[in-house]
Amino acid sequence: MDAQGRGRSDDIDPADQWVLNPQTGDYELRLSPSGGQSPMPGQRGAGRGGRAAGRGPRQGGQQGRPPTGQPSGRDGGTQRMPTVDGPRSRRAGGRGAPPYEDQEAPRVPGQRRRRPVQEPPGRRGRGKPKKNAKGKKALLWTGGVLAFIVLGTSAAGYLYYRHLDGNISTTDVAGAGSGGFAKDEAFNVLLMGTDKRTGKGNEGYGDKGSVGHADTNILLHVAKDRSNATALSIPRDLITDIPDCPTKQPDGSTKVVPGTQHVRFNTSLGQDGRDPGCTMRTVDALTGIHVDHFMMADFNAVKTLSTAVGGVDICLAKNVDDRESHLKLSAGHHTIEGEQALAFVRTRHSFGNQGDLDRIKVQQQFLGSLMRKMSSSDTLTSPSKLSSLAEAATKALTVDTGIGHISTLKDVALELKKVPPKNITFATLPVVDNPDEIVHATVVVNKAQADPLFAMMRDDVSLTEVKKKESEQKQAQADRLKGSKSAPGDVRVNIYNGGAAAGSAQETLSWLQNTEGVLKSSQLGNAPANVAKTTLEYSPDQADQARELADLMGLPASAMKPGKSEQTDQGVPAVVLTLGQDFKGAGVPIAAPSKAPEGIQKVEADKSVCAK
């Protein structure tokens, strides 16, 4: 008999003895202290050659060896659940390890339930270990992520992993994403909901005969240091350009779907055979933010996931009786699931201006509440809910092949778990009514607000205030922008193109001289090598000139490089400006704003808001 459930003991089923180690978040197998077993470390009498207090005489067999048919562990009766990937945590029950909380693990489907094992007697007079509060703050708030944080570290065995793997559908996006998942980098996941009428009871939703357009779209950006995350909703009726899109065919060949201009964003999926990779490419072109992965679900995901958690709490500021979605609820607080939950997120004629932008707000409120419900102790301590969530999420989910395994999705979820919910912000892409329409049905990007928002996401800047303790190195870097500045006319600068678009050095020279009054400037062509980031190198006695130039160009502190200057044609020292691949154009700041633009719609994930 092994820990994966192959075989069965007549006396006890080891699958009923998986208990939660609160220090690691893993379920581990604790064997019953029956005859022949050595005691759990930390019990009375667990010393060498001793027996646990309260135990009867030993039965036959050698001391410390478990009865035939039960798995043995080298830690005196505790064995770690087999994992799919990654190094093992420290072995449970080792020296100094605290006692575990008895908690049943999710059962493999089809496995019969056994009577739970009683706590071994003789525990020292210590209270229950304090649970790790951070471990409960799991980010589980949209179809693709739901349940993997919890179940990823607590699934009852390798076979259950294999079972969940088989539930997941994948799509090869033909190079649109980033391939594998990197734990130590910022990442961007496009979360999509389609309007395809699939599944029983969904005939009344979406567009009849739809091929599955991109109906709900959220670009989730998670900062490299996991201090914050931004979930940016993109309206389906946004007018944009869709680029050429390579798509993988069933026979393994690649077909390029031609791009189109000035069309609705939602046609980036489904239309003309476009797959999720086409939507990823469209978002990339629209925002300048590279999309690493996608997760997509249909109407059934809302119904099954809301039911799996026992309902989602919502609040209405007014009575709602919507003839289109058939949602009928009174003002106040409600708990909704299944068909009612789907009706809530599909309702638009009863909220705000009865448009898609107001429905986006409702969807964000629903997802925020779902996240809070998923991370509650009621969910995290319920094996049945965890198992139901894992089943519902994996069956409702389609992802790119780069994250198409439960082990990789677990890694994604564990990284999301690190972000404090108060620093997760739902926002909506800033838009204005389409000026080409008399009767407004579509929208276009409000670039004045959108461009700073995109820059903040690219630079990991939170839309909410995040207090972070800067390292001494970063603080010293920030100090380079502090201090006196020269007048523009006193700044001497040599400009090089180190990877920016062709002509950028000359464009910058003209802008500095004609617009900003930096007359002592020269452009000297291409730099010896391309660089990813724009840099400004200067000698100590030119710091005031460098600070003025950085201020004019909107350069971040990281661009400031104290070092040596170089000579101008007249033999006078000059600072050296090298335009990198991050350079967007003369007069366009490279540094992201420190605060979100005024007027954008946003709400923090830990806030409860009533739909109006």
ABEGO torsion letter per residue (X at the ends): XBAAGBEBBAABBAAAABBBBAAAGBBBBBBBBBBGBBBBBGBBGABBGBBBBGBBBBBBEBBGBBBBGBBBBAAGGBBBBBBABEBBBBBBGBBGBBBBBBBBBBBBBGBBBBBBBBBBBGBBBBBBBBBBAAAABBBBABAAABGAAAAAAABBEAAAAAAAAAABBBBBAGGABAEBBBAABBBBBBBBBBABBBEBGAAABEBBGBAGBBABBBBBBBBAAGABBBBBBBBAABBBBBBBBBBBBAAGBBBBBBBBBGBBAAAABGBGGBBAAAAAAAAAAAAGBBBABBBBBBAAAAAAAAAAAGEBBBBBABBBBBAAAGBBBBBEBBBBBEAAAAAAAABAAABEAGBAAAAAAAAAAAAAAAAAAAABAAAAABAAAAAAAAAAAAAABBBBAAAABAAAAAAAAAAAAABBAAABBBBBBBBBBBAABABBABBBBBAAAAAAAAAAAAAGBBABBBBBBBBAAAAAAAAAABEBBBBAAABBBBBBBAGBBBGAAAAAAAAAAAAAGBABBBBAEBBABBBABBBBBBBAAAAAAAAAAAAAAGBBAAABBBBBBBBBAAGBBBBBBBBBAABAEBGBBABBBABBBBGBBBBBAABBBBBX
